[in-house]
Amino acid sequence: MNKDLILRENLAIQRTIMANQTTFLSFIRTSMYFLVAGLSVQNIVQFNTIGWAIYLFYGMSILGLIIGVLNYFSQKKRIKEAKKMVGNAAKAYVL
């Protein structure tokens, strides 16, 4: 088997793992932005005039965090399953 092909596949998997981690950190960053927006709105305006916006920002923050965590672990599972195929791609297509 060609060792360059195996190295290339391993490097591709490492890039995919790092891309998954970067995406997870982006979800966390966006969630924190919504949290800060909710805190800012809460401190700037009176609570009774625009209270729905505060809850909207907090809800979006929590929702973004939950979606990010679920996405990270589902992609991590798919990457782990794809690692089994590295170097064995020819065997996968044989009936």
Gaussian input, Z-matrix of N, CA and C with variables (Angstrom, degrees):
# hf/3-21g

backbone

0 1
 N
 C     1     B1
 C     2     B2     1     A1
 N     3     B3     2     A2     1     D1
 C     4     B4     3     A3     2     D2
 C     5     B5     4     A4     3     D3
 N     6     B6     5     A5     4     D4
 C     7     B7     6     A6     5     D5
 C     8     B8     7     A7     6     D6
 N     9     B9     8     A8     7     D7
 C    10    B10     9     A9     8     D8
 C    11    B11    10    A10     9     D9
 N    12    B12    11    A11    10    D10
 C    13    B13    12    A12    11    D11
 C    14    B14    13    A13    12    D12
 N    15    B15    14    A14    13    D13
 C    16    B16    15    A15    14    D14
 C    17    B17    16    A16    15    D15
 N    18    B18    17    A17    16    D16
 C    19    B19    18    A18    17    D17
 C    20    B20    19    A19    18    D18
 N    21    B21    20    A20    19    D19
 C    22    B22    21    A21    20    D20
 C    23    B23    22    A22    21    D21
 N    24    B24    23    A23    22    D22
 C    25    B25    24    A24    23    D23
 C    26    B26    25    A25    24    D24
 N    27    B27    26    A26    25    D25
 C    28    B28    27    A27    26    D26
 C    29    B29    28    A28    27    D27
 N    30    B30    29    A29    28    D28
 C    31    B31    30    A30    29    D29
 C    32    B32    31    A31    30    D30
 N    33    B33    32    A32    31    D31
 C    34    B34    33    A33    32    D32
 C    35    B35    34    A34    33    D33
 N    36    B36    35    A35    34    D34
 C    37    B37    36    A36    35    D35
 C    38    B38    37    A37    36    D36
 N    39    B39    38    A38    37    D37
 C    40    B40    39    A39    38    D38
 C    41    B41    40    A40    39    D39
 N    42    B42    41    A41    40    D40
 C    43    B43    42    A42    41    D41
 C    44    B44    43    A43    42    D42
 N    45    B45    44    A44    43    D43
 C    46    B46    45    A45    44    D44
 C    47    B47    46    A46    45    D45
 N    48    B48    47    A47    46    D46
 C    49    B49    48    A48    47    D47
 C    50    B50    49    A49    48    D48
 N    51    B51    50    A50    49    D49
 C    52    B52    51    A51    50    D50
 C    53    B53    52    A52    51    D51
 N    54    B54    53    A53    52    D52
 C    55    B55    54    A54    53    D53
 C    56    B56    55    A55    54    D54
 N    57    B57    56    A56    55    D55
 C    58    B58    57    A57    56    D56
 C    59    B59    58    A58    57    D57
 N    60    B60    59    A59    58    D58
 C    61    B61    60    A60    59    D59
 C    62    B62    61    A61    60    D60
 N    63    B63    62    A62    61    D61
 C    64    B64    63    A63    62    D62
 C    65    B65    64    A64    63    D63
 N    66    B66    65    A65    64    D64
 C    67    B67    66    A66    65    D65
 C    68    B68    67    A67    66    D66
 N    69    B69    68    A68    67    D67
 C    70    B70    69    A69    68    D68
 C    71    B71    70    A70    69    D69
 N    72    B72    71    A71    70    D70
 C    73    B73    72    A72    71    D71
 C    74    B74    73    A73    72    D72
 N    75    B75    74    A74    73    D73
 C    76    B76    75    A75    74    D74
 C    77    B77    76    A76    75    D75
 N    78    B78    77    A77    76    D76
 C    79    B79    78    A78    77    D77
 C    80    B80    79    A79    78    D78
 N    81    B81    80    A80    79    D79
 C    82    B82    81    A81    80    D80
 C    83    B83    82    A82    81    D81
 N    84    B84    83    A83    82    D82
 C    85    B85    84    A84    83    D83
 C    86    B86    85    A85    84    D84
 N    87    B87    86    A86    85    D85
 C    88    B88    87    A87    86    D86
 C    89    B89    88    A88    87    D87
 N    90    B90    89    A89    88    D88
 C    91    B91    90    A90    89    D89
 C    92    B92    91    A91    90    D90
 N    93    B93    92    A92    91    D91
 C    94    B94    93    A93    92    D92
 C    95    B95    94    A94    93    D93
 N    96    B96    95    A95    94    D94
 C    97    B97    96    A96    95    D95
 C    98    B98    97    A97    96    D96
 N    99    B99    98    A98    97    D97
 C   100   B100    99    A99    98    D98
 C   101   B101   100   A100    99    D99
 N   102   B102   101   A101   100   D100
 C   103   B103   102   A102   101   D101
 C   104   B104   103   A103   102   D102
 N   105   B105   104   A104   103   D103
 C   106   B106   105   A105   104   D104
 C   107   B107   106   A106   105   D105
 N   108   B108   107   A107   106   D106
 C   109   B109   108   A108   107   D107
 C   110   B110   109   A109   108   D108
 N   111   B111   110   A110   109   D109
 C   112   B112   111   A111   110   D110
 C   113   B113   112   A112   111   D111
 N   114   B114   113   A113   112   D112
 C   115   B115   114   A114   113   D113
 C   116   B116   115   A115   114   D114
 N   117   B117   116   A116   115   D115
 C   118   B118   117   A117   116   D116
 C   119   B119   118   A118   117   D117
 N   120   B120   119   A119   118   D118
 C   121   B121   120   A120   119   D119
 C   122   B122   121   A121   120   D120
 N   123   B123   122   A122   121   D121
 C   124   B124   123   A123   122   D122
 C   125   B125   124   A124   123   D123
 N   126   B126   125   A125   124   D124
 C   127   B127   126   A126   125   D125
 C   128   B128   127   A127   126   D126
 N   129   B129   128   A128   127   D127
 C   130   B130   129   A129   128   D128
 C   131   B131   130   A130   129   D129
 N   132   B132   131   A131   130   D130
 C   133   B133   132   A132   131   D131
 C   134   B134   133   A133   132   D132
 N   135   B135   134   A134   133   D133
 C   136   B136   135   A135   134   D134
 C   137   B137   136   A136   135   D135
 N   138   B138   137   A137   136   D136
 C   139   B139   138   A138   137   D137
 C   140   B140   139   A139   138   D138
 N   141   B141   140   A140   139   D139
 C   142   B142   141   A141   140   D140
 C   143   B143   142   A142   141   D141
 N   144   B144   143   A143   142   D142
 C   145   B145   144   A144   143   D143
 C   146   B146   145   A145   144   D144
 N   147   B147   146   A146   145   D145
 C   148   B148   147   A147   146   D146
 C   149   B149   148   A148   147   D147
 N   150   B150   149   A149   148   D148
 C   151   B151   150   A150   149   D149
 C   152   B152   151   A151   150   D150
 N   153   B153   152   A152   151   D151
 C   154   B154   153   A153   152   D152
 C   155   B155   154   A154   153   D153
 N   156   B156   155   A155   154   D154
 C   157   B157   156   A156   155   D155
 C   158   B158   157   A157   156   D156
 N   159   B159   158   A158   157   D157
 C   160   B160   159   A159   158   D158
 C   161   B161   160   A160   159   D159
 N   162   B162   161   A161   160   D160
 C   163   B163   162   A162   161   D161
 C   164   B164   163   A163   162   D162
 N   165   B165   164   A164   163   D163
 C   166   B166   165   A165   164   D164
 C   167   B167   166   A166   165   D165
 N   168   B168   167   A167   166   D166
 C   169   B169   168   A168   167   D167
 C   170   B170   169   A169   168   D168
 N   171   B171   170   A170   169   D169
 C   172   B172   171   A171   170   D170
 C   173   B173   172   A172   171   D171
 N   174   B174   173   A173   172   D172
 C   175   B175   174   A174   173   D173
 C   176   B176   175   A175   174   D174
 N   177   B177   176   A176   175   D175
 C   178   B178   177   A177   176   D176
 C   179   B179   178   A178   177   D177
 N   180   B180   179   A179   178   D178
 C   181   B181   180   A180   179   D179
 C   182   B182   181   A181   180   D180
 N   183   B183   182   A182   181   D181
 C   184   B184   183   A183   182   D182
 C   185   B185   184   A184   183   D183
 N   186   B186   185   A185   184   D184
 C   187   B187   186   A186   185   D185
 C   188   B188   187   A187   186   D186
 N   189   B189   188   A188   187   D187
 C   190   B190   189   A189   188   D188
 C   191   B191   190   A190   189   D189
 N   192   B192   191   A191   190   D190
 C   193   B193   192   A192   191   D191
 C   194   B194   193   A193   192   D192
 N   195   B195   194   A194   193   D193
 C   196   B196   195   A195   194   D194
 C   197   B197   196   A196   195   D195
 N   198   B198   197   A197   196   D196
 C   199   B199   198   A198   197   D197
 C   200   B200   199   A199   198   D198
 N   201   B201   200   A200   199   D199
 C   202   B202   201   A201   200   D200
 C   203   B203   202   A202   201   D201
 N   204   B204   203   A203   202   D202
 C   205   B205   204   A204   203   D203
 C   206   B206   205   A205   204   D204
 N   207   B207   206   A206   205   D205
 C   208   B208   207   A207   206   D206
 C   209   B209   208   A208   207   D207
 N   210   B210   209   A209   208   D208
 C   211   B211   210   A210   209   D209
 C   212   B212   211   A211   210   D210
 N   213   B213   212   A212   211   D211
 C   214   B214   213   A213   212   D212
 C   215   B215   214   A214   213   D213
 N   216   B216   215   A215   214   D214
 C   217   B217   216   A216   215   D215
 C   218   B218   217   A217   216   D216
 N   219   B219   218   A218   217   D217
 C   220   B220   219   A219   218   D218
 C   221   B221   220   A220   219   D219
 N   222   B222   221   A221   220   D220
 C   223   B223   222   A222   221   D221
 C   224   B224   223   A223   222   D222
 N   225   B225   224   A224   223   D223
 C   226   B226   225   A225   224   D224
 C   227   B227   226   A226   225   D225
 N   228   B228   227   A227   226   D226
 C   229   B229   228   A228   227   D227
 C   230   B230   229   A229   228   D228
 N   231   B231   230   A230   229   D229
 C   232   B232   231   A231   230   D230
 C   233   B233   232   A232   231   D231
 N   234   B234   233   A233   232   D232
 C   235   B235   234   A234   233   D233
 C   236   B236   235   A235   234   D234
 N   237   B237   236   A236   235   D235
 C   238   B238   237   A237   236   D236
 C   239   B239   238   A238   237   D237
 N   240   B240   239   A239   238   D238
 C   241   B241   240   A240   239   D239
 C   242   B242   241   A241   240   D240
 N   243   B243   242   A242   241   D241
 C   244   B244   243   A243   242   D242
 C   245   B245   244   A244   243   D243
 N   246   B246   245   A245   244   D244
 C   247   B247   246   A246   245   D245
 C   248   B248   247   A247   246   D246
 N   249   B249   248   A248   247   D247
 C   250   B250   249   A249   248   D248
 C   251   B251   250   A250   249   D249
 N   252   B252   251   A251   250   D250
 C   253   B253   252   A252   251   D251
 C   254   B254   253   A253   252   D252
 N   255   B255   254   A254   253   D253
 C   256   B256   255   A255   254   D254
 C   257   B257   256   A256   255   D255
 N   258   B258   257   A257   256   D256
 C   259   B259   258   A258   257   D257
 C   260   B260   259   A259   258   D258
 N   261   B261   260   A260   259   D259
 C   262   B262   261   A261   260   D260
 C   263   B263   262   A262   261   D261
 N   264   B264   263   A263   262   D262
 C   265   B265   264   A264   263   D263
 C   266   B266   265   A265   264   D264
 N   267   B267   266   A266   265   D265
 C   268   B268   267   A267   266   D266
 C   269   B269   268   A268   267   D267
 N   270   B270   269   A269   268   D268
 C   271   B271   270   A270   269   D269
 C   272   B272   271   A271   270   D270
 N   273   B273   272   A272   271   D271
 C   274   B274   273   A273   272   D272
 C   275   B275   274   A274   273   D273
 N   276   B276   275   A275   274   D274
 C   277   B277   276   A276   275   D275
 C   278   B278   277   A277   276   D276
 N   279   B279   278   A278   277   D277
 C   280   B280   279   A279   278   D278
 C   281   B281   280   A280   279   D279
 N   282   B282   281   A281   280   D280
 C   283   B283   282   A282   281   D281
 C   284   B284   283   A283   282   D282

   B1=1.4592
   B2=1.5285
   B3=1.2881
   B4=1.4510
   B5=1.5241
   B6=1.3365
   B7=1.4687
   B8=1.5303
   B9=1.3502
   B10=1.4615
   B11=1.5156
   B12=1.3150
   B13=1.4656
   B14=1.5235
   B15=1.3212
   B16=1.4594
   B17=1.5275
   B18=1.3449
   B19=1.4616
   B20=1.5265
   B21=1.3268
   B22=1.4680
   B23=1.5270
   B24=1.3299
   B25=1.4614
   B26=1.5238
   B27=1.3315
   B28=1.4674
   B29=1.5243
   B30=1.3257
   B31=1.4655
   B32=1.5276
   B33=1.3173
   B34=1.4722
   B35=1.5231
   B36=1.3247
   B37=1.4727
   B38=1.5299
   B39=1.3332
   B40=1.4616
   B41=1.5316
   B42=1.3309
   B43=1.4713
   B44=1.5212
   B45=1.3163
   B46=1.4656
   B47=1.5169
   B48=1.3234
   B49=1.4696
   B50=1.5211
   B51=1.3313
   B52=1.4686
   B53=1.5285
   B54=1.3292
   B55=1.4682
   B56=1.5241
   B57=1.3342
   B58=1.4636
   B59=1.5304
   B60=1.3229
   B61=1.4619
   B62=1.5295
   B63=1.3231
   B64=1.4632
   B65=1.5278
   B66=1.3284
   B67=1.4592
   B68=1.5216
   B69=1.3254
   B70=1.4619
   B71=1.5255
   B72=1.3291
   B73=1.4604
   B74=1.5291
   B75=1.3194
   B76=1.4638
   B77=1.5217
   B78=1.3350
   B79=1.4658
   B80=1.5314
   B81=1.3235
   B82=1.4694
   B83=1.5228
   B84=1.3366
   B85=1.4634
   B86=1.5298
   B87=1.3231
   B88=1.4569
   B89=1.5190
   B90=1.3184
   B91=1.4573
   B92=1.5292
   B93=1.3121
   B94=1.4691
   B95=1.5270
   B96=1.3377
   B97=1.4631
   B98=1.5301
   B99=1.3361
   B100=1.4660
   B101=1.5256
   B102=1.3217
   B103=1.4610
   B104=1.5291
   B105=1.3150
   B106=1.4615
   B107=1.5307
   B108=1.3257
   B109=1.4675
   B110=1.5225
   B111=1.3313
   B112=1.4656
   B113=1.5075
   B114=1.3301
   B115=1.4672
   B116=1.5258
   B117=1.3182
   B118=1.4716
   B119=1.5227
   B120=1.3171
   B121=1.4624
   B122=1.5206
   B123=1.3174
   B124=1.4635
   B125=1.5259
   B126=1.3240
   B127=1.4619
   B128=1.5174
   B129=1.3169
   B130=1.4623
   B131=1.5232
   B132=1.3253
   B133=1.4670
   B134=1.5224
   B135=1.3170
   B136=1.4644
   B137=1.5213
   B138=1.3145
   B139=1.4614
   B140=1.5224
   B141=1.3165
   B142=1.4610
   B143=1.5214
   B144=1.3294
   B145=1.4549
   B146=1.5265
   B147=1.3067
   B148=1.4676
   B149=1.5286
   B150=1.3018
   B151=1.4580
   B152=1.5080
   B153=1.3388
   B154=1.4598
   B155=1.5223
   B156=1.3299
   B157=1.4671
   B158=1.5240
   B159=1.3268
   B160=1.4621
   B161=1.5236
   B162=1.3230
   B163=1.4623
   B164=1.5233
   B165=1.3330
   B166=1.4601
   B167=1.5268
   B168=1.3206
   B169=1.4671
   B170=1.5279
   B171=1.3184
   B172=1.4634
   B173=1.5335
   B174=1.3183
   B175=1.4665
   B176=1.5218
   B177=1.3378
   B178=1.4584
   B179=1.5218
   B180=1.3198
   B181=1.4538
   B182=1.5273
   B183=1.3132
   B184=1.4655
   B185=1.5237
   B186=1.3301
   B187=1.4574
   B188=1.5296
   B189=1.3130
   B190=1.4650
   B191=1.5100
   B192=1.3260
   B193=1.4641
   B194=1.5220
   B195=1.3232
   B196=1.4736
   B197=1.5276
   B198=1.3229
   B199=1.4605
   B200=1.5301
   B201=1.3210
   B202=1.4635
   B203=1.5185
   B204=1.3170
   B205=1.4680
   B206=1.5264
   B207=1.3284
   B208=1.4669
   B209=1.5281
   B210=1.3211
   B211=1.4596
   B212=1.5235
   B213=1.3196
   B214=1.4586
   B215=1.5236
   B216=1.3267
   B217=1.4568
   B218=1.5303
   B219=1.3214
   B220=1.4672
   B221=1.5339
   B222=1.3281
   B223=1.4588
   B224=1.5291
   B225=1.3177
   B226=1.4631
   B227=1.5281
   B228=1.3167
   B229=1.4660
   B230=1.5241
   B231=1.3365
   B232=1.4675
   B233=1.5248
   B234=1.3220
   B235=1.4605
   B236=1.5258
   B237=1.3145
   B238=1.4615
   B239=1.5206
   B240=1.3278
   B241=1.4634
   B242=1.5246
   B243=1.3259
   B244=1.4647
   B245=1.5209
   B246=1.3289
   B247=1.4647
   B248=1.5189
   B249=1.3160
   B250=1.4625
   B251=1.5174
   B252=1.3171
   B253=1.4512
   B254=1.5250
   B255=1.3204
   B256=1.4615
   B257=1.5264
   B258=1.3176
   B259=1.4579
   B260=1.5179
   B261=1.3191
   B262=1.4561
   B263=1.5276
   B264=1.2988
   B265=1.4582
   B266=1.5214
   B267=1.3104
   B268=1.4664
   B269=1.5313
   B270=1.3010
   B271=1.4733
   B272=1.5339
   B273=1.3031
   B274=1.4595
   B275=1.5265
   B276=1.3230
   B277=1.4598
   B278=1.5295
   B279=1.3170
   B280=1.4522
   B281=1.5208
   B282=1.3345
   B283=1.4563
   B284=1.4889
   A1=108.73
   A2=115.81
   A3=121.95
   A4=110.26
   A5=116.87
   A6=120.73
   A7=112.15
   A8=117.44
   A9=120.10
   A10=110.90
   A11=116.48
   A12=120.57
   A13=110.43
   A14=116.32
   A15=119.73
   A16=110.24
   A17=117.68
   A18=121.13
   A19=109.95
   A20=116.83
   A21=120.69
   A22=110.80
   A23=116.87
   A24=120.46
   A25=111.34
   A26=117.12
   A27=120.10
   A28=111.57
   A29=116.22
   A30=119.35
   A31=111.45
   A32=116.45
   A33=119.80
   A34=110.57
   A35=116.96
   A36=120.11
   A37=110.27
   A38=117.18
   A39=120.13
   A40=111.00
   A41=117.12
   A42=120.16
   A43=110.65
   A44=116.66
   A45=120.63
   A46=110.82
   A47=117.21
   A48=120.98
   A49=110.40
   A50=116.62
   A51=119.54
   A52=111.47
   A53=117.81
   A54=120.53
   A55=110.25
   A56=117.25
   A57=121.17
   A58=110.25
   A59=117.01
   A60=120.34
   A61=111.25
   A62=116.63
   A63=120.56
   A64=111.00
   A65=115.97
   A66=120.32
   A67=110.62
   A68=117.04
   A69=120.76
   A70=110.89
   A71=116.84
   A72=119.74
   A73=111.69
   A74=117.51
   A75=120.70
   A76=111.28
   A77=116.77
   A78=120.04
   A79=110.29
   A80=117.01
   A81=120.46
   A82=110.24
   A83=116.87
   A84=120.36
   A85=111.12
   A86=117.51
   A87=121.31
   A88=110.75
   A89=116.58
   A90=120.78
   A91=110.61
   A92=116.41
   A93=120.01
   A94=111.33
   A95=117.45
   A96=120.43
   A97=110.87
   A98=116.19
   A99=119.12
   A100=111.17
   A101=117.07
   A102=120.45
   A103=110.68
   A104=117.03
   A105=121.22
   A106=110.40
   A107=117.14
   A108=119.95
   A109=110.63
   A110=116.89
   A111=120.16
   A112=112.05
   A113=116.30
   A114=119.37
   A115=111.35
   A116=116.89
   A117=120.41
   A118=111.38
   A119=116.90
   A120=120.30
   A121=109.68
   A122=116.97
   A123=120.97
   A124=111.23
   A125=116.94
   A126=119.97
   A127=113.15
   A128=118.21
   A129=120.61
   A130=112.58
   A131=117.28
   A132=120.10
   A133=110.44
   A134=114.01
   A135=119.64
   A136=109.05
   A137=116.79
   A138=122.30
   A139=111.82
   A140=118.13
   A141=119.79
   A142=113.44
   A143=118.91
   A144=119.58
   A145=113.12
   A146=117.90
   A147=120.21
   A148=110.30
   A149=117.00
   A150=122.45
   A151=113.82
   A152=117.06
   A153=119.58
   A154=111.84
   A155=117.42
   A156=120.72
   A157=110.91
   A158=116.30
   A159=120.23
   A160=109.68
   A161=116.07
   A162=119.68
   A163=111.52
   A164=116.73
   A165=120.57
   A166=110.58
   A167=117.36
   A168=120.66
   A169=111.48
   A170=117.33
   A171=119.98
   A172=111.12
   A173=116.06
   A174=119.90
   A175=112.36
   A176=115.89
   A177=119.06
   A178=111.38
   A179=116.66
   A180=120.55
   A181=111.14
   A182=116.19
   A183=120.59
   A184=110.46
   A185=116.93
   A186=121.10
   A187=111.33
   A188=117.21
   A189=120.79
   A190=112.19
   A191=116.77
   A192=120.55
   A193=111.13
   A194=116.94
   A195=120.58
   A196=110.46
   A197=117.43
   A198=120.58
   A199=110.62
   A200=116.81
   A201=120.50
   A202=112.55
   A203=117.05
   A204=120.71
   A205=110.35
   A206=116.90
   A207=119.86
   A208=111.63
   A209=116.71
   A210=121.39
   A211=110.81
   A212=117.28
   A213=121.02
   A214=111.37
   A215=116.65
   A216=118.73
   A217=112.41
   A218=118.34
   A219=119.06
   A220=110.40
   A221=116.80
   A222=119.19
   A223=111.56
   A224=116.72
   A225=120.41
   A226=110.25
   A227=116.25
   A228=120.80
   A229=110.52
   A230=116.98
   A231=120.30
   A232=111.52
   A233=117.90
   A234=121.29
   A235=110.04
   A236=116.05
   A237=120.20
   A238=110.94
   A239=117.32
   A240=121.08
   A241=111.02
   A242=117.71
   A243=121.14
   A244=111.63
   A245=118.01
   A246=120.95
   A247=111.78
   A248=116.84
   A249=120.35
   A250=111.34
   A251=116.92
   A252=121.44
   A253=113.12
   A254=118.73
   A255=121.44
   A256=109.19
   A257=115.82
   A258=121.38
   A259=113.84
   A260=118.61
   A261=122.13
   A262=111.53
   A263=118.03
   A264=120.55
   A265=111.46
   A266=118.61
   A267=120.64
   A268=110.92
   A269=117.83
   A270=120.86
   A271=111.27
   A272=118.19
   A273=121.11
   A274=111.49
   A275=117.17
   A276=120.14
   A277=113.34
   A278=116.96
   A279=120.68
   A280=108.48
   A281=116.78
   A282=119.89
   A283=111.84
   D1=146.37
   D2=-178.31
   D3=-73.77
   D4=117.58
   D5=-177.40
   D6=-69.12
   D7=-28.29
   D8=176.96
   D9=-64.97
   D10=-37.25
   D11=178.58
   D12=-64.57
   D13=-42.75
   D14=179.61
   D15=-64.88
   D16=-42.59
   D17=178.72
   D18=-62.56
   D19=-43.04
   D20=-179.92
   D21=-62.33
   D22=-41.10
   D23=178.72
   D24=-66.37
   D25=-40.54
   D26=177.85
   D27=-64.51
   D28=-40.79
   D29=177.73
   D30=-66.32
   D31=-36.12
   D32=177.24
   D33=-64.50
   D34=-38.90
   D35=178.02
   D36=-66.40
   D37=-40.04
   D38=178.10
   D39=-63.43
   D40=-39.75
   D41=176.60
   D42=-63.97
   D43=-38.20
   D44=179.32
   D45=-66.62
   D46=-40.15
   D47=177.64
   D48=-63.06
   D49=-44.32
   D50=179.76
   D51=-67.25
   D52=-34.93
   D53=176.85
   D54=-65.66
   D55=-38.15
   D56=177.62
   D57=-64.06
   D58=-42.09
   D59=178.80
   D60=-66.04
   D61=-39.06
   D62=178.35
   D63=-63.90
   D64=-40.70
   D65=178.35
   D66=-64.05
   D67=-40.80
   D68=178.04
   D69=-62.22
   D70=-43.69
   D71=177.99
   D72=-64.83
   D73=-32.53
   D74=176.40
   D75=-66.34
   D76=-39.36
   D77=175.94
   D78=-62.56
   D79=-42.37
   D80=179.33
   D81=-64.03
   D82=-43.16
   D83=-179.99
   D84=-62.21
   D85=-43.84
   D86=179.26
   D87=-64.75
   D88=-39.31
   D89=177.96
   D90=-62.68
   D91=-40.54
   D92=178.50
   D93=-67.42
   D94=-34.47
   D95=176.71
   D96=-61.79
   D97=-43.19
   D98=178.44
   D99=-66.52
   D100=-36.41
   D101=177.49
   D102=-64.10
   D103=-44.50
   D104=178.62
   D105=-65.66
   D106=-37.69
   D107=177.53
   D108=-63.09
   D109=-41.65
   D110=177.64
   D111=-63.83
   D112=-42.74
   D113=178.02
   D114=-64.79
   D115=-38.82
   D116=179.74
   D117=-65.51
   D118=-45.00
   D119=179.22
   D120=-63.59
   D121=-38.15
   D122=-179.70
   D123=-64.82
   D124=-36.89
   D125=-178.39
   D126=-82.53
   D127=-23.48
   D128=-175.71
   D129=-86.27
   D130=-46.21
   D131=-173.17
   D132=-107.62
   D133=166.64
   D134=175.88
   D135=-69.85
   D136=141.84
   D137=-174.72
   D138=-63.27
   D139=-38.62
   D140=-174.31
   D141=-77.07
   D142=-17.00
   D143=-178.37
   D144=-82.63
   D145=-36.83
   D146=-175.64
   D147=-140.03
   D148=42.70
   D149=-178.22
   D150=-64.24
   D151=-27.67
   D152=-179.56
   D153=-65.65
   D154=-32.67
   D155=-179.14
   D156=-68.34
   D157=-35.31
   D158=179.21
   D159=-64.53
   D160=-46.58
   D161=178.52
   D162=-65.49
   D163=-33.55
   D164=177.63
   D165=-63.93
   D166=-46.15
   D167=178.95
   D168=-64.35
   D169=-43.46
   D170=178.67
   D171=-64.43
   D172=-41.15
   D173=178.50
   D174=-63.91
   D175=-41.77
   D176=178.40
   D177=-66.89
   D178=-33.07
   D179=176.87
   D180=-63.84
   D181=-48.31
   D182=-179.94
   D183=-66.32
   D184=-42.44
   D185=179.45
   D186=-62.62
   D187=-42.90
   D188=178.21
   D189=-62.82
   D190=-39.25
   D191=178.45
   D192=-66.43
   D193=-42.88
   D194=179.94
   D195=-65.07
   D196=-44.81
   D197=179.02
   D198=-62.84
   D199=-40.18
   D200=178.92
   D201=-62.75
   D202=-43.39
   D203=179.72
   D204=-66.14
   D205=-45.17
   D206=179.18
   D207=-62.91
   D208=-42.11
   D209=178.50
   D210=-62.99
   D211=-43.58
   D212=-178.72
   D213=-60.40
   D214=-48.61
   D215=-176.37
   D216=-72.44
   D217=-32.46
   D218=177.31
   D219=-68.97
   D220=-41.41
   D221=177.62
   D222=-68.04
   D223=-35.59
   D224=178.17
   D225=-62.28
   D226=-39.39
   D227=178.05
   D228=-65.61
   D229=-43.14
   D230=179.37
   D231=-65.32
   D232=-36.75
   D233=178.08
   D234=-66.55
   D235=-40.99
   D236=178.99
   D237=-62.68
   D238=-39.89
   D239=177.22
   D240=-67.45
   D241=-34.50
   D242=-179.78
   D243=-72.91
   D244=-25.03
   D245=178.84
   D246=-62.39
   D247=-27.75
   D248=-179.65
   D249=-65.24
   D250=-22.96
   D251=-176.36
   D252=-86.16
   D253=-10.99
   D254=-176.51
   D255=-63.54
   D256=122.20
   D257=179.42
   D258=82.68
   D259=-10.97
   D260=-178.05
   D261=-117.23
   D262=25.01
   D263=-176.07
   D264=-64.33
   D265=-35.75
   D266=-179.93
   D267=-66.92
   D268=-36.11
   D269=-179.15
   D270=-71.18
   D271=-24.60
   D272=-176.82
   D273=-70.29
   D274=-27.69
   D275=-175.83
   D276=-96.65
   D277=-2.42
   D278=178.30
   D279=-83.54
   D280=130.21
   D281=-178.29
   D282=-83.08

